[in-house]
Amino acid sequence: MATKKYKTNINCGNCVKAVTGFLSDVPGIDHWEVDTDNPDKILSVSGSDFDEAAVVEAVEDAGFDIRPVEVTN
């Protein structure tokens, strides 16, 4: 299962509720969560086969900013 991380401005419980319906409509997502305690408000999305562009579109449609987190090793 792949996990992708995104920096967002989803910063509270009500924001999470607002985006829930949009992310629930994206096929292939098994689990997602937002770390609102992290200064970058990291959205983690896990699933077997989800379209990253659909995740970005869903969050933007909900009225929030989103951009992929660059993974460094």
C-alpha positions in Angstrom: 0.0 0.0 0.0 1.4 3.4 -1.0 1.4 6.4 1.3 1.8 9.9 0.0 2.2 13.1 2.1 1.0 16.6 1.3 1.5 20.0 2.9 -1.9 21.6 3.4 -3.7 24.4 5.3 -6.2 22.0 6.9 -5.7 23.2 10.4 -8.6 22.2 12.7 -11.2 19.6 13.3 -13.8 21.6 11.3 -11.4 21.8 8.4 -11.0 18.0 8.5 -14.8 17.6 8.5 -15.0 19.9 5.5 -12.6 17.9 3.4 -13.9 14.5 4.5 -16.6 14.2 1.9 -14.3 15.3 -0.9 -11.6 12.7 0.0 -14.1 10.0 0.6 -15.1 10.3 -3.1 -11.6 9.6 -4.4 -11.4 5.9 -5.4 -8.5 3.8 -4.1 -8.0 5.7 -0.8 -8.0 3.2 2.1 -7.0 5.7 4.9 -6.2 9.4 5.2 -5.4 11.7 8.1 -4.2 15.2 8.8 -1.6 16.0 11.4 -3.0 19.3 12.5 -0.3 19.6 15.2 2.4 19.7 12.5 3.2 23.2 11.4 2.9 22.0 7.8 -0.5 20.4 8.4 0.6 17.2 6.8 -2.1 15.1 5.0 -1.1 11.4 4.7 -3.1 9.4 2.2 -2.8 5.6 1.9 -4.2 3.2 -0.6 -3.5 0.6 -3.1 -4.3 2.5 -6.3 -5.4 6.2 -5.9 -4.8 9.0 -8.3 -2.6 11.7 -6.8 -4.1 14.3 -9.0 -7.6 13.3 -7.8 -6.4 13.8 -4.2 -5.1 17.3 -5.0 -8.3 18.2 -6.8 -10.5 17.0 -4.0 -8.6 19.1 -1.4 -8.7 22.1 -3.6 -12.4 21.6 -4.3 -12.9 21.6 -0.6 -11.3 25.1 -0.5 -7.9 24.2 0.9 -4.3 24.5 -0.4 -2.3 21.4 -1.0 1.1 20.5 -2.4 3.1 17.3 -2.4 5.8 16.9 0.3 9.2 16.2 -1.3 10.6 13.0 0.2 14.3 13.2 1.2 16.5 10.2 2.0 
